[in-house]
Amino acid sequence: MKHAPVNEPLLLVRDAVVARGGERLLDRVEVSVHRGETVTVVGPNGAGKTTLLRVAMGLIVPDAGTVQRQPGLRIGYVPQHFSLDVTLPLTVARWLSLSSKATAAEREAAMTEVGAHGLDGRALQELSGGELRRVLLARALMRRPDLLVLDEPVQGVDMAGQADLYDLIARAAAARGAGVLMVSHELHFVMATTDRVVCLNRHVCCEGAPESVGKHPEYLALFGGLPPGVAVYTHHHDHAHAASGAVVPLAHDHHHPHGH
């Protein structure tokens, strides 16, 4: 796509209202994502997080408000839930060829990038939670996205693998200069790899840098702060990562919270 000025967002949802059966699932919600920015939406169950993603992608037309996307915006999507028909076993390679227009070389490159090389011949039904999440991310990357939309991208992954997946998402987005709009249940897991947090409970409770949202009274009322034993630190992020994981110095000084 032709790049817009850097101050123009890839996506802008403004005053979005979604109502079902007289009940508001979203109440005048605003969110924006710029190129190279990671925005994470956190909130309790039933807060409207998935509804917001569907509005952002154009799958739901809001009852009020507006949604602006840059012309030609390419979106790569990783859903929270992925249903498999156990009576119709498909290999990973076959499923990717049916669900993506990518070439064989593009599929192989994406699978290698997400650490899923070698899974091509495996049946989707046989994959572990972490392996399936990597394959779903690879499919999203095959769209050459300007914007990655990720709904609970570590669903079904053990705690040890969650940090690896979040770091992988950050590297993949940085390699493309893509924006990321991501839904998560837990702020403490995404603090290290996100730029901005939107705390949602049908309306936007608070928004800002992860450290400030984590201390906000409305966030604390919903989540009660970090669980016991979880510690988070951030540092000045003066580099990005190439697809290979190699360090790439940033051209311009930019404060980006990051952890290891």
MOZINOR-V742231 format. One record per helix or strand. SS is the DSSP state (helix for helix, strand for strand). FROM is the first residue (numbers start at 1). LEN is the number of residues. If there is no record, write none. Layout:
BEGIN
ss=<SS:SS>
from=<FROM:FROM>
len=<LEN:LEN>
END
This chain:
BEGIN
ss=<strand:strand:strand:helix:strand:strand:strand:helix:helix:strand:helix:helix:strand:helix:strand:helix:strand:strand:helix:helix:strand:strand:strand:strand>
from=<11:23:38:49:64:75:91:92:104:123:124:129:147:159:179:187:196:204:210:217:235:239:247:258>
len=<10:11:5:9:6:4:1:8:10:1:3:13:5:18:6:7:5:5:5:7:1:3:3:1>
END
